[in-house]
Amino acid sequence: MAYVILAFDGDDAGAPMRRMAARDAHVAFITDEAKAGRLALGLPLHDEAARGLGSLMVLDVPDRAGVDAYLGREPFAREVWRRVEVMPFRIAPLPYAPWPSPGSAMPGPRSHTVLIAYDGSDAEAPARRLAARAAHFERVRPLAAEGTLLFGGAILDAPDGGMIGSIAVTRHADHAAAQRFWAADPYVTGDVWRDVTLYGSLLRPLPYKPLPS
């Protein structure tokens, strides 16, 4: 079972300073969590001007108690994040390219784009997703293998529940390129995603375990 933590720093003047002060402790902590296999992926969230907004953390833990244990130890949860959302999540089994080597340099200040998309809330929403799902996977499978799609999966309404949205991370260094990429996806052309937000991000290679394939 996986869970996603979507966390935001707050928009007060002290937010950047809080993040900077806790950054080294956070990086040490998430490196240990990745080594232990509990952290599947951790990314910062930026706006288009590369200003820090928050974090996306994907946990590979069996239940919500594992999430709470993580948050209890996470330096950013204690000192930086002001709003935290936790969502059950299913990592899409795709032929992902191998992770970059831990400690390798990534082009900054932005290497990837995070998409967070929610389906419609109407009664026909599950049927639209099901109708577009095969074509969506046919499109993203080779893109995962070549590294354009770093990671993706479905937001669930409950553990082992129904799919209500998606999170995906792509190798796009600006919003416009990511928007062009997703405009051709069956989940867009098939009217599955109704509420889409993009964030810039910079991948820090950590000792993550391989994603499901």
N, C-alpha and C positions, 0 to 999 in steps of 0.2 A: 504494500500500500504506500502511496506517496501523498504528501500534503504540500501545498504551496503557501508560503508566507509572503504576503504583499504588504510592505511596510513603508511608511512615509515619515520623513524627518520633521515635518512642520515647516511653516513659512516665516517664522520669526527670524530676526537678525542673528540670533545666536546659533541657528541650526548648522551652518557650515563649520563653525568652530567646535561644536560638540562632536560632529563627525570626525573632524581632523584629530581631535584629542583622543578619541576612542579607536582610531583606525588601526593602529599597530596591534592592539589587543584583539580587535575583531579579526584581523587577518590571521593571527596566530591561532585563534579559536577555530575559525572555519577550516584552516588547513588540517587541524587535528580531526575535525568532524568529517572532512572528506576522506582522510586516511582510514577512519573507523567505518566508513561506508554509510554514515547517517546523512551526510550532505551530498545530494546528487548534483546540485549546481547552485552557485550563488553569484548574483550579478548586481551591480549598482544600477539605479534608474536615473537617467538624466533627461532634461528637456532639450530642445533643439539647440539652445545656446550652451550646452554642456554643463549646465548648473545641476548640482546634485539634488535629487528629489527624495530618494529612498532606496529600497533594496527589494530584490526578488530572490527568495531562497526556496529551493526545492528539497524537501526532506524525504528520505526513504526510511520511514519508520512505520511500525505496525498499526499505530492508533494515535488518537489525539493526545494521550498521555505522553507519547514520545515527543510530540510538538511542544507541549508545555515544559517538558524537561529541557529541551533545546533552548526555548526562550528564557528559561530561568538561568541559563549559563551564558547566553549570548551578550557580549558587551554592548552591542548596538541596542538591544532590547531594553537594557537598563539605562542607557545614557543618551541615546540618539533618537530612536524611533518614537514618534508621538501618536501614530495611528497604525494599527496592525490588523490585517485581515488574514484569516486562515481558511483555506479551501481544500477539500479532498480533491485529489488529482490522479489521473492515470497517464503515465508516460507512454507515448505512442511507440510501439515496437517497430523500429525502422533500422535500416542498415547505416547507422550514423558513422561518419568518419571518426577515426581515433581522436581522442583529446590531444591538444598540443601538450608538449612536455612541460611538467611543472617548472616554473621559474623562467620559461621562455618569454621573450618580449612580444607584446602585441602592439599593433599600430594604434596610437592614441591621438586625440582624447576619446575617440569613439571607434570601435571595431564592429559592433553588432547593433541590431535593433530588436527590441522586445515588443511583441504584439500581444495585447490582452483583449480578447474579443468575447462578447457575450451573445448568445443566441436570443431570438425573440422570446417573449413570455407568453405568446398566444398558444392556443391548443394545437396548432399545426406545426409548431417549431420542431418537435422531435421528428416528425415525418420529413420535414425539409432536410434536416441533418442526415437522416438515414438515406434519403434519396441521393444526396451529393457525396456521401462518405467514400464510396468506392473510387469515384473520379478524383476526389481530393487526395486519397492515399496514392493513387496512380501517379499523380503529379508530384507529390512531395518525396516519394521514395527515392528516385534518382538524385534529387536535390540534397537529401540527407547524405547519400553516399559520397557526393562530391564536396560536401562541406558547406553548401549555401544555407541549408537548414541545420543549425547546430543542435536544436532540441525542440521538441514539441509534445503536446498531449492535450487531454481534455479535462476541463473543470467539471466536477461532479456536484450534484445537489446534495449528496450524502455519501459516506463511505460505501463503495460498491453500488452507488446509485446511478441516476440518469445523467447524461451529458448535457450541460447547459452552456458551455463555452469552450474556449481554447486559449492556450498560451503557446507561443512559438518564438524562437530566437533565430534570427537570420543574419547572415553576414552582409549587412548593408550599413554603410557609414553615414547615411542621411535619411530623413523621413521620406523624401521624394522617391528615392530608389526603392525603399520598402513598400511604399504605396503602389508604385507601378508593379512591383512583383506580386503583391497580394491581389491586385485588381483582376488578375486572370484566374484566380483560384476558384474552384467550384463552390467553396463555402461563401464566397462573395457573389459570384454570378448566380448562385442558387438561392440567394437571400437567406442564408443560414445565420450569418453574423449580422446583428443589428446595432451593436454598440462596440466600436473598435477604438482602442487607444494605443498609440505608439510611444515608446521611450527609447532614447539612445542608451547605449551601454558599452562597457569596455570589459572584455573577458580577461580575467586573471586566471591563467592556467594553474590548477591545483591538482593534487593526486586523486582525482575523481575515479570511481570505478566505472567500467564500461556501461553504457546505457543498454537497455534491452533491445534486442534485434530480432 
